[in-house]
Amino acid sequence: MAVGKEIRGKIKSVENTKKITKAMEMVAASKMRKAQERMRAARPYSDKIRNIASNLAQANPEYTHPFLVKQENAKTVGFIVVTTDKGLCGGLNTNSLRLVTTKVRDLESKGNKIEAVAIGNKGLGFLNRIGAKVVSHAIQLGDTPHLDKLIGPVKVLLDSYQEGKLDAVYLVYTKFINTMKQEPMLEQLLPLAADRFKGDKGEQHSWDYIYEPEAQTVIDELLVRYVEALVYQAVAENLASEQSARMVAMKSASDNAGNVIGELKLIYNKTRQAAITKELSEIVAGAAAV
């Protein structure tokens, strides 16, 4: 029964696939908890230093850091694109890269050039395919990202901005909302966007600080920590989103494999029953002929 043998082979193949997707689902679920804890632990520090740095942009200190100054003559924009190293996580990377594509087309239509830093294999491959200038990249960060691997590649764009070669620097990543929802984000990293921290009614607050030691030392150190915190937080958010999305995607794949196995078994049983009925009919016809 050649047809039945072929169906049995398909059933075996789908069962093997289901075992793989089920194992990947369980691995992602175990990694997801640690990634979420790491991400949530970094959020308060990241939010506070972002708030202080943005308030600093309104404080009019005696020293103005280049990160606080808007550049308008360079006609080049930098992107820090945070994606995953591995696939099989649904539309996580696709949604983020769609934001990048839309923004890049908008900027290029205005005559701007693009420079990018890729964090993650998927983003690096995408930027190379669209022909963007990749000035540095960081890949294979693993399940526990470290700042020393992130700051080096990102510093290339930050130095270019300080030298006045870039108009702005944008950060693209996927923000973790909950296990079932992850939201792609495109945020302006430089220059500091002070208007994001207006009051409830839209009014601007007046800020002033007393510096010890001098303002330049404090502000330089603070803004370095600001950039480090935001980049690390983006990578932590993206990692938590990756594990959640992969767990959901693999669960869906396992469920679909189960449905396919059920359909194939039904077809196999129908085919086998039809073959048995045909053989019985032939035996009865032969006996009647005798």
FENJOKA-V961522 format. One record per backbone hydrogen bond with DSSP energy under -1.0 kcal/mol. CO is the residue of the C=O (numbers start at 1). NH is the residue of the N-H. E is the energy in kcal/mol with one decimal. If there is no record, write none. Layout:
[[CO/NH/E] [CO/NH/E]]
//
This chain:
[[1/5/-1.9] [2/6/-2.1] [3/7/-2.1] [4/8/-2.3] [5/9/-1.9] [6/10/-1.9] [7/11/-2.6] [8/12/-2.3] [9/13/-2.1] [10/14/-2.5] [11/15/-2.3] [12/16/-2.1] [13/17/-2.0] [14/18/-2.5] [15/19/-1.9] [16/20/-1.7] [17/21/-2.6] [18/22/-2.4] [19/23/-2.0] [20/24/-2.5] [21/25/-2.2] [22/26/-2.0] [23/27/-2.2] [24/28/-2.5] [25/29/-2.1] [26/30/-1.8] [27/31/-2.1] [28/32/-2.2] [29/33/-1.0] [31/35/-2.2] [32/36/-2.6] [33/37/-2.2] [34/38/-2.3] [35/39/-2.2] [36/40/-2.7] [37/41/-2.0] [38/42/-1.3] [39/43/-1.1] [42/46/-2.2] [43/47/-3.0] [44/48/-2.3] [45/49/-2.5] [46/50/-1.8] [47/51/-2.0] [48/52/-2.7] [49/53/-2.4] [50/54/-2.1] [51/55/-2.5] [52/56/-2.2] [55/58/-1.2] [65/68/-2.0] [66/69/-1.2] [67/192/-1.2] [75/113/-2.4] [76/167/-3.5] [77/115/-2.3] [78/170/-2.7] [79/117/-3.0] [80/172/-3.0] [81/119/-3.0] [84/122/-2.3] [89/92/-1.3] [91/95/-2.3] [92/96/-1.3] [93/97/-2.8] [94/98/-1.7] [95/99/-1.3] [96/100/-1.7] [97/101/-2.5] [98/102/-2.3] [99/103/-2.4] [100/104/-2.9] [101/105/-2.4] [102/106/-1.9] [103/107/-2.4] [104/108/-2.9] [105/109/-1.9] [107/112/-2.2] [108/111/-1.5] [113/77/-2.8] [115/79/-2.1] [116/135/-2.1] [117/81/-2.7] [118/138/-2.6] [119/83/-3.1] [120/124/-1.8] [121/125/-2.5] [122/126/-2.0] [123/127/-2.7] [124/128/-2.0] [125/129/-1.8] [126/130/-2.0] [127/132/-2.1] [133/116/-2.7] [136/118/-1.7] [138/120/-2.1] [146/149/-1.1] [147/150/-1.1] [147/151/-2.7] [150/154/-1.8] [151/155/-2.4] [154/158/-1.8] [155/159/-2.7] [156/160/-1.6] [157/161/-2.2] [158/162/-2.2] [159/163/-1.8] [160/165/-2.8] [161/164/-1.5] [168/78/-2.8] [169/189/-2.5] [169/190/-1.8] [170/80/-2.8] [171/187/-2.8] [172/82/-3.0] [173/185/-3.4] [175/183/-2.6] [181/177/-1.6] [181/178/-2.3] [183/175/-3.4] [185/173/-1.8] [187/171/-3.4] [190/169/-2.6] [192/194/-1.2] [193/196/-1.3] [194/197/-1.7] [199/202/-1.5] [203/199/-2.5] [214/218/-1.8] [215/219/-2.9] [216/220/-2.4] [217/221/-1.9] [218/222/-2.6] [219/223/-2.6] [220/224/-1.5] [221/225/-2.0] [222/226/-2.3] [223/227/-2.1] [224/228/-2.3] [225/229/-2.8] [226/230/-2.2] [227/231/-2.4] [228/232/-2.5] [229/233/-2.5] [230/234/-2.2] [231/235/-2.1] [232/236/-2.6] [233/237/-2.8] [234/238/-2.3] [235/239/-2.2] [236/240/-2.2] [237/241/-2.3] [238/242/-2.3] [239/243/-2.2] [240/244/-1.9] [241/245/-2.9] [242/246/-2.6] [243/247/-2.2] [244/248/-2.3] [245/249/-2.6] [246/250/-2.8] [247/251/-2.1] [248/252/-2.3] [249/253/-2.3] [250/254/-2.5] [251/255/-2.4] [252/256/-2.5] [253/257/-2.3] [254/258/-2.1] [255/259/-2.0] [256/260/-2.4] [257/261/-2.5] [258/262/-2.1] [259/263/-2.2] [260/264/-2.7] [261/265/-2.5] [262/266/-1.8] [263/267/-2.3] [264/268/-2.8] [265/269/-2.6] [266/270/-2.2] [267/271/-2.7] [268/272/-2.8] [269/273/-2.6] [270/274/-2.3] [271/275/-2.0] [272/276/-2.3] [273/277/-2.6] [274/278/-2.1] [275/279/-2.2] [276/280/-2.4] [277/281/-2.3] [278/282/-2.1] [279/283/-2.3] [280/284/-2.7] [281/285/-2.5] [282/286/-2.3] [283/287/-2.4] [284/288/-2.3] [285/289/-1.7] [286/290/-1.8]]
//
